[in-house]
């Protein structure tokens, strides 16, 4: 199971005071016929931060995230991971670069058990002939790794790893999706409205998981309409409007009312609103 190494060169560079950019997009443009979903959008995600992306409906948030996760190929613009330009043609390309996405609808297999969902599409095979020739799965290793991961993330309130995901609560399902991203997202984790359909207690658990992932040294992009959640966990706020970024501000330098005003167009960005 892949996790971010604590002794990585990135961690050493951060300790030395260097400013590292984990993910950067410049001038992303995406058109659907006469509709321009992205109009030269920029985004900068720094190492070891939670970057909240906010915007009204139609601001281009979803298209921006789909470009960063490989689900959509932009018509123009560039994307770079750790300073190296990349060209994602599919979500598999983004995954290979260490970018994992937790979608609002989770993309889980409800009838399968928890370990099967953690390793969905990345199943471990047994060693030797059994794995290479007979292609038998190493279910014991996947269960052991899943148990260790859930324990590390504080998710072992689940009664049994043999439970079908459809028997779990909404918050537990969200936790499984986040755990899968944390297991394989070595560079960036993107979360699309992770608390939208959850209650107060379940939302609290997801926010705690976001902070746990940040503590592991993995930066997070959080797309959310829930402003109290944004201000609780985000280090900076990226404001998307009319297909482009109009502001990017440290959370400590802006109020909730000011962020909403920028998002809706009631206020225009001023000096100090582009901390890129």
N, C-alpha and C positions, 0 to 999 in steps of 0.2 A: 504494500500500500504506500503510495507516494505522499509525503508531506514535505513542508518547507524546512530545509535543514537550518538549525539554529546557528551553525558555524559557517554559513555561506559567505561568499565574497561580498554579496549585497549587504549583509549584516555588518561585516567588518567596515565597509565603506561608510555606512550610516554612522557607526560608532566614531569614525574619524571625522565626521562633520560634513561629508559630501552629500549634496542634494541629488538623489537618484530619481529618475522618472521611470516608473514601471510600465506605463502604457500611455501613448500619445497619439492623438488623431489630429490631422491638419487638413482643413478645407474639404471635408467630406460633403459630397453632393450626391443626392439620389432623387431621380425623377421617375414618376409613374405616369407616362403620357404627358398631359398638361399640368399635372400636379407635382410640385416640388416639395418632397418630404424633408429633405435636408438641403440647405442653401449655404454651403461652405462652413460646415460645423467644425468646431475645434473642441478638443478635450484633453486635459492633462491629469493623469493619475500618478501621484507620488508614492514612493515606497512607504509602507507602514502607515497608511492613512485610510480613513473611510471618506469617500467622496460621494456626497448626495447629489443626484441629478433631479431637479424639479422643473416643472413646466405645466402649463395648462394643456387641456386636450388639443391635439393637433400641433403641438410644439415640435414634434419630431423626436421625442425621447425614445420611443420604441424602435424607430428606424435606426437611430444612432446606436442603440445597444445591439441591434441585430447585425449592424456592420462590424461592431467590435467583437461579436461572438461568432462571426463567420456565416450567419444565417442569410445575410444579404450582402451582395457585392456592390460597393459604391460605384457610381459612374465616374467620379473624380475624387481626388484627395489621397492622402497617405495615412498609414497606420504603422506605428513602430512599437516594438516590445523591447524593453531594456536598451533603447537607442538604436535597435536594428530594424530596418524597414521590413515589413511582412506583407504578404498578399493572401488573405484568407479567401478561399473559394468554397469552403464548407465549414460547418461546425467542427468537423474532425480536424481541420487545419488549426483552428483556434485551440482545440483541446491539446493538440500536439505541442503548441506553444505555451501550454500551462494555463490557459484561460478556461474557467468553468462558469457556467451560467445556471442560476436557479430561476426558472421561469415561474410566472404567477400561477400557472396551472400544473407546476411541479414535474410533469413528464415522468411519472412513476408507473410501474406495472402493478395495479392494485391487487391482482390475484396471486402475485408471487410474494415470497417472504422477504424479510428485511435484508438479509445478506445478498439475496439475488438482486434486489434493487440497488444496493450499494455498488455491486459489480456489474450492473446491467451493461452489456456490450463490451465489458472488459474482464470477463470471467477468467479465473486462474485455472490452469490445467495441471493435472498430476505430473510428477516428474517421471522421466523414463518413457518406456514404450507405451504405458497406459495413457499418457498425455499426448505424446507425439503421434502415435499411430491410431490408438483407439479414441483419442480426443476426449478422454474422461475428465470431468471437472474435479478440482480439489476443493470440495465443499467444506471439508474440515478447516482448511487454511482460511477460506473466505469467512467462515463463521467466527474463527478466532480473531482475525483482523477486524471484523465488524464489531465484535464485542469490545475489543481494545479501543477502537475509535469512538464508539458510543460512550464508553466509560470516560475517555479523555474529554469529551464534550459535555459530559454531565447528562447524558440521555438514557441512562440505564434504568429509568423508571418504566420502560417497556417490559411487559411481563415475560415475553418469550421471543427469541429471535426467529422462531418458527411461525410466528403470527403472519398472516397475510396483511399486507399494507392497508387493504380496505377495511380492516378491523380496527385500525388506529384512529385516534382523534385527529382533528385538523392540525393542531399544533405538533403532534408527534410526526405526522406525515411531512410537515414542513421541516421538522428537525432531520428526518431521514434525507430529504433533498439537500439540505444544507450540509449534512455530514458527508454525503457523496461528493459535493463540490469541494469540501475541505480536504477530503482524502486525495483527490486527484488535481486540484487546482494549485499548482506549485508557484504560479506567478500572480494571477489575478482571479478574484471571484466577483461575478456580477450577480446582483439580486434584484429581480423585477417585482416590486410590490410584495415583499415577502410576508407582510402582516395584514394585507388587504382584507382577507376573509377570516381573520382570527379574532378570538376574544382577548380580553385584557391579560389573563394569565398566560395564554399561549403566545401572545405578542411579546410579553416580557421574556419568555424563553428564547425567542428568535433574536431579540435585541442582545441578549446575553451571548448568544452564539456568534453574532457579528463581532462583538468586542473580543471574544475568545479567538476568533480567526485573526483579527488585527494583532492581538498579542503574540500570535504565532509568527508574525512578520509578513503576512499575506495581505496586500491592500484589497479593499472592497469598494466596488461601485454600487451604491444603493439608489434605486429608483423608487420614489415614494411620494404619495400625496399627503401622508400623515406628518404634518409639520412638527408636532411635539417629538415624534420619533426621530425625525431628521435632526432636530437641534440637540437631541440627547446623544446621538452616536456619531454624527458627522464631524470631521475636522474642517472641511470646506464644503461650500454649497455652489454647485454649478447650476446656473439658471438658463434654461433653454426656452427660446421664444421664436416663433416664426421660422423654424428650421435651422437656427444657429444659436450659439452661445452668446448671450448678451452680458453676462457677468459671471465671475467666479470669485467668491468672497470667503475668507475664513469665518467660520460660524461665530466666533467671538466678536467679530466686527460688524455684525448685522443683527437686527431684531427680526422676530417672526413676521411682524407687520410689514417691515421693509422688504423682506424676501417675497411675501405674497404680492406686494405692490409691483415689484420688478417682474414677477412671474405673469401677472395679469395685464401688465402694460400701464398700470395706474401711475407708475413712477419710471423714470428713465435712469439708466446706470450713470454713475458719476465717477469722479476721480477715486482711485483705490478699489474700484469694483472689478478689476481684472488681475487677480492674483495668480498668474500663470507662470 
